[in-house]
Amino acid sequence: MEFVLTVLLLSLVLCISAVAVFRRRAWAWAVHNGQQPIIKISDRTIARRALMDHADAFCNRPLNLFPVALVSGRRRSHSDNLTSVPYGPRWRVLRWTLSAAVLHPSRLGHTDPLRLQAMDALVADLRVRCVGGGGEIVIRDILNAAVFPLVARMCFGSGVDEGHVRAMRDLLRAFVLAVDGSKDFASSKTAKLLHWRRWRRFLAFRGRQAELFLPLVNARRNANRHPKLSGGLPAYLDHLLDARVPVDHETADGKALRPLTDDELVSLLSEFLGAGPGTVVSSMEWTLAHLVLQPEVQNRIRREVDALEGALSEARVRQMKYMRAVVLESLRLHPPIPVLLRNVPDQAVAEILGRADTAVPTEGMRAHFNLGEIGRDKNAWTDPHRFRPERFLAGGEGEGVGLVPGPKEIKMMPGGGRAREEGSPPCM
C-alpha cells in the first residue's frame, strides 16, 4: 500500500512539474511570436496616467514588431534603432538626438530652404500633370515625390543628389513590399528551406542598405572635420555621428561611452527614411480630402496665406493660427499612428487601471493605446466625428491642446499646451 502511495505521489509531482515546464515554454513561445496578453486602452485619462505618471514602465516597444531579424549574432546587440532598443540610457540618448537636435521647432527653422524646394517641386509637378485638364491625378504619388527628397536631405544633408534619393526611395519601397512576405519565415524553418531564394533576397536588403548608406555616412563623417565642407544645413546624420551612447544598456554614469556602430547608423537612418515620408504624406492626404469636401475651410486658409507678408518661413507659419487648427483637427481625426504599442513588464498595468487584483504575468503584457478612438471621444469633443478646425481656436474645447503631454488632460494624444514647444514626452 505504501508503495502504491509513493508511486502516486511521484506521479503527481511529475505531472505538476511537467505542467509548469509546459506553461513556461508555452508562454515564452507566445511572447516570441507576439501572442502576449493584450490590454487595449481607449480612455484618455488612463492613457495619460500610463504615458506620463508611469512613463518608465510604458516606454518599451514590443520586441517582435519586425517578424525577422536582419542582423544576427554578436552584431545584433549593436544594431538597434529607436523602435527596438530597450528603454534606458541608450534609448534616451537616441531619443534626444532625434527630438531635440532635429525635430524640435527651434531646429526646424534651419530647414526652411529645403522645405521651400520641396514646395516648389510639388507645385511644379502639379502644374505639369494638370496641363491639358484631363485625367486623374494620384495625389499620393505627387506628395511622395516632394516629401521623400526633403526627408532624405534632412537625414543626410543638403548635398544628397537626385540619384541617391531615387535609389533610397526604390530600396525602401522594395523593402516594405518584402516585409509583408517575410511573416512566413518568422515561425517556420521549413518555409526558409522551401523558399530559400526569396529568403536570401530578403536578407540581402540589409547589405543593400549598408552599400547605399555607408558611403554617404563616411563622406559626412569626413566633412564634419571641416565645417566649411559640411553643406551648411544640419543633418540628422551629423547628430548621430556626434552622439555617444553607453557601452551597456544599463550604464548611466557617463564614463563608458562609445560612438554608434555602422550597424546602428544604418538601422537609425533606415528608420528615419522609412517612417518620415509615410506619416507626413498620410496626414497631408487626409487634410486635403477635408479641404475638398469643405471649400469654406480651404478659402479661409487661402485668406490667411494671402495675408502673410514676405517669404514663407517657420516663424510666419507659426503665426497662421487657423492653419495650425486645421492641422490639429486633421491629426485628431486621422492620427498617422492610430495605435501606440507598448510592452509592459510589471504591475504598472494594474496600477493605471486602479485595480490591484489584476493579474499580470511576470513576462509582462502588451498595451495598445488607441489614439484614433481617443481623438473621437464624445466626452472630450463636441460632435467628435465632424471636421471642425474652429475647436482649436480661442474659445474652442481644444484651445491649448497640442500633440504631446502638457498641463492639460489628454484629449487627442497625450498632451497639450506649451509642452509641444519644449520637446516630446518621455515615452511617445
N, C-alpha and C positions, 0 to 999 in steps of 0.2 A: 504493500500500500504506500509506504514511504517512497519507494522507487517511482511509483506512478505519479505521486505528487511532485517529486523532484523534476521528473520529465515535463510535467505540465507547466511548472514554474519556469523552467528553462525555455520551453517553447513560447511562453508568454513574453519573457524578456526578449527573446529573439524577434518575435513579432513586433514588439514595441520599438526595438532598435531599427528594424527594417523599415517600419513606417516613418520613423524620424529621419532616417537617411533619405528615403524616397521623397519626403516633403521638402527636405533641404535642397536636394538636387533638382526637384521639380521647380522650386522657387528660383533657384539660380538660372535654370533654363528659361523660365518665364521672364526674368529680368533681362537676360541676354537678348531675348527675342521680342522685347517690347511689350510683354504681357503683364507688367506690374499692375497692381490695383490702381485705378484711376479715380480721382475726385475732380468733378467739374464745378468750377466756381463762376457764377454769373452775377453775384451780388457785389455791388460797388463797395460797400462797407467792408465786407470780408476781403475783397481783393486789395483794398488799401491797407488793411491790417496785415495781410500776408506780405505784400511787397514793400511795405515801409517798416512796420513795427517788428516784423520777423524777416528782415531782408537777408540776413546771413543764411537762414535756412532755405530761402527760396531763390537763390542765385545760381544754382546748378542746373544746366540744361540736361535732358536725358542723354545718356552716353551713346545710345544706339539710334540717334536721329538719322545717321547715314548708314545704309544697310551693309556696306562692305568697306573695310579699311584699305585705303590706297597705299599706306605706309605701314610696314610691319617690322618686327624685330626691335633692336635697340633704338632705331631711329623713331619709333612710334611715340615715345615719350617727349621727343623734341620736335614734333611736327603739328602741334595743336594750333587751332585758331581760336577766336573768341567764343565760338559756339561749343567747342569740345574741351577747352581747358577747364579743369576743376576750379571752383571758386576759391580764391585765396590771394596771396601776394602777387603771384604771376598774373592772374586774371585782372587784378586791379591796375597793374602797370599797362597791360594791353588795352584795357577799357579806357584808362585815362588818355593813352596815346591817341585813340580814335576820337573820343568825345571832346576832350579839352584842346587837343592840338590840331584837330581837323574840322570837326563838325560844330564846334561852339560858334554862336553868332558872331563873336568878335573876330573869328578866323575866316568866316565865310566872305567877308568883305574883300579879302585878298584874291578871291576867285572871280571877281567881277568881270575881268577881261575874258576869262574862259566862258562864263555864262552868257556874255554878250555874243561871243562867237557861236555858241550853241543856239541862241535865239535867232541870230541872223541865218544860220544854216536851216533852222526849222521853217522860217518864213520863206526862204528861197526855195526849199523843197516843195512846200505847199503851192507856191506860185507856179512852179514848173508843172506840177501834177494837175493843176486846175486849168491850164491852158487848153482851150477848146471847149471847156464847160461840160464835158461828158464823162461818163464812167464813175464808178465808185472809188472812193479813196479809203484805204485802210489806215486809220489814224494811228493805230498802234505801231505800224512799221515806221511811220514818219517820226513819231516820238522816240522810238528806239534809236533811229539813225541819228537823232540830235543828242539824246541823253547819254548814250554809251560813250562817245568820244569825250564828253565832258567828264564823266566819272573816271575814264581811263587816264585823263590828264591830271585830274585831282589826285589820282593814285600814283602815277609815275612822273609827273611833271609836265610842263607845257611843251617840252621838246619831243614828245612822242609823235612819230609821223603816222600818216594815214595807213600805211602798210601794216604797222604793228597793231593799230586799232582794229583793222579788219581781221587780222589773224587772231587777236584776242576774242573778238565777237564770235567768229566762226568756231573757235575751240570751245568756248563756253556753251554755245548753242548745242554743239555735238555732245558735250559732256552731260548737259541737262537731259537730253534725249536718252543717253546711255544709262543714266541713273535709274530711270524707270524700269529698264530691263535687268538691272543688277539685283533686284529683290530676290529673284530665284536663287542666286548664288549665295545669299546670306545664310540660308538654312539647309542647303543641300550640297554636299560634296559631289554627289553623282552629277548634278547639273554642271558643275565645273568641268567634269570629265567629258560629259556628252557634248558640251558646247565650249570646248576648250579654246577654239579660235576667238569666239566672242568674248570669253573671259580674258584672254591675253590682250585683246584690243582695249577692253575696259581698263585693265591695269596699266596699259601704256599711256593713258591720259595723264597720269602723274608725271611721267617722263616728258611728255609734250609740254605740259605746263612749265616744268623746270627749264626746258630748252628755250621757251619763249620768254620767260620772266627773268631768269638769272643774268643773261647778258645786259638787260636793262638795269637790273639791280647793281651789277658791277660798275656799269657806266655811271650810275647815280652815286655810287659809293666813292668813286674817284672824283666826281665833280664836287662832292661835299668838301673835299680837301681844298678846293679852290672856289670860294664863294662866287666869284665873277662868272664861273662856268656853270653854275647850278641851274640856270634857266630863269631866275628872277622870281618865280612863284613857288610858294611852299607846296610840298607834296606829301602825301601820306607815307610814301616810301622813305622820305628823308627822316621823318619822326621815328619810323620803325628802325632805321639804321642807328639812330642815336639812342634808342631805348636800351635799358639794361634791366634784365629780369633776374629774379632769384634763381640760383642754381637748383634749389629744391623748392617744390611747390609750397612747402610749409615754412620756408625760411623767410623771415621778415626783418632781420636785424640790419640789413643793408650791407653786410660785409662780404657775402658770397654772391656776387653779381656777374652776369655774363651777357654778351650780345646775343641777339636772336640768331639761330642757325638758319642755313639756307632753306631747310625743310619748313621751318616755321614761317619764314618770309614768303615762300611760295603759297603756303596754306592761307596766310593772312591776306595776301594780295588777291588770291582767288576768291576768298570770301567777300572782300570789298567789291570786286568787279561783279561777282555773281548776285549779291544782294542789292547793291545800289540801284542799278537801272530798273530792275523789275518792280521794286516798290514805288519808285518815282513815277514810272510810266503808268502803273496801275492807278495811282492816285490821280494823275492827270486825266486819264481816260474817264474815270467816274465824274470828275469835276466838269469836264467838257460836256459829258452827257447831260448833266443837270442844267448847264448853261443853254444847251439846245432846247431843252424842254421848258425852260423858264427864261425867255428872252428879256424880261424885265430885270432879272439879276444881271444878265450879260450887259445890258445897257447901262446899268448903274456902275458896273466895273469900268466900262469904257469911259464914262464921265470922270471917274476917279483917276484913271490913267491920263486922260487929256489934261486934267488939272495940274499934273506934275510939271515942274519947270526943270529944264536941264536934262542931262543924260540919266538913264535909269541906273540906279546903283542900290547896294544893300541898304544904305541909310534911307533912301527915298522909298524903297519897298516897305520899310518898317512904318512909314507914315501912312500907308494905304490901309486904313482900318477896315474898310469893307472887304477888300481883297483878302485880308487876314481872316475875317469872319467867314468868307466863302471857303477858304482852305480848311479851317477848323470844322466847319459843318460837313464838308465832304469827308474828312477823316473820321468824324463821329459816326457817320452812316456807313462808311466803307473803309475801315482801318486796313492798311496794307498787310498787316499781320493780324488776322482776325482772332487767332488763338495763341496765347503765350504758353509754352510748355516748360514745366519745371520739375526737377527730380527732388523730392523732399525726403531726407534721410532719417528724420526723427519724429518726435511727438509734436512738432510745430503745427501739423495739420489739426490735431486735436485742440491745440491752444487757440488757433484762429477761429475754429468753429465754436469755441466756448463749451466744448463737451469733453471733459477729461476722460470719459469712459470709452472714447473712440479708440479702437484697437488699430495700431499702426505696426506693420511688420518691421522687424529690425533692419531689413534691407531697404525700407523706405517705400514711398508711393510716388505716383506721378500726378501732378496737379495741372489741370488745363484751365487757364483763365480765358473765358470767352469775352473778348473785347467787343465783338460785334453786338452781343446782347447787352453788355454794359452800356454801350453807346446809345442803345434804343430803350433804355429803362424808362418806363412811363412814370415811375415815381420821381425821376430826376428831371425829365424833359416834358415840356408841353407839346403834344402832338409829335411824338418822337420819330415817327416814320416819314415826316414831311421835311423836305429840304428847305430850311428857312434860316439863312445866314444871320438875320437880324437878332437871333437869340444870343449871339456872341458880341453884340454891340452894347453900349451903355444902357442899362435898364433891363437887359435880357437875362434869362435864367442862366446863361452861360458866360456872363461877364466875369472876366478874371480867370476863367478856366483855361489851362494850357494843356500841354501834352505829357508833362512829367510831374512827379509829386511836388506839391507845394502846400501852402497853408489851407487851401480849400479841400473839401472832401472829394474823393474820386467821382467823376461823372462819366467822361468818355474814355479816358485812360487814367491810370493812377497819376493825378497831378493837377496842377493849376498855378496861376499867379506868376510871381517873379522867378520861381524855380526854373521856369523854362529858359530864362536868360542866364541862369547861373550854372547850368550843367544838367547832367542826366541823373536819374535816381540810382540807388545802389545796385539794383538788380534788373533794370529794364533791358 
